[in-house]
């Protein structure tokens, strides 16, 4: 479910930050061995989800000049996801987390420099920008939280043995 549209660039940044925390806080304490287990989003692991979101941020930065020129270009979400999933299979959890953080930092730098009227006033740009950040996080948060709860229960059971 999409978040409500922010009214200002500062609200966009704050919404991204709050939603990012909602995504990452439940899994921050999980050891790496849990980051590679399927189930965080269907067959995907947490590592896969983090790499996936980071890749979409990078892709959005790549197409942003075309969006700003109002150019049309083909996009296949399914193809992009499949191609990048395969490309990222050998990433370590730490590498996926670092990439996510780096892409997020770069993405937010672009947001901070972008004129507010372009970010919020152009529907295509807003959709790409929000669905690469807070609206994308929101898509994954419920499954990530369920996965985190399940892994924490597993850890508690293992600790009792």
Secondary structure, 3 states (H helix, E strand, C coil): CCCCCCCCHHHHHHHHHHHHHHHHHHHCCCCHHHHCCCCCECCECHHHHHHHHHHHHHHHHHHHHHHHCCCCCCCCHHHHHHHHHHHCCCCCHHHHHHHHHHHHHHHHHHHHHCCHHHHHHCHHHHHHHHCCCHHHHHHHHHHHHHHHHHHHHHHHHHHHC
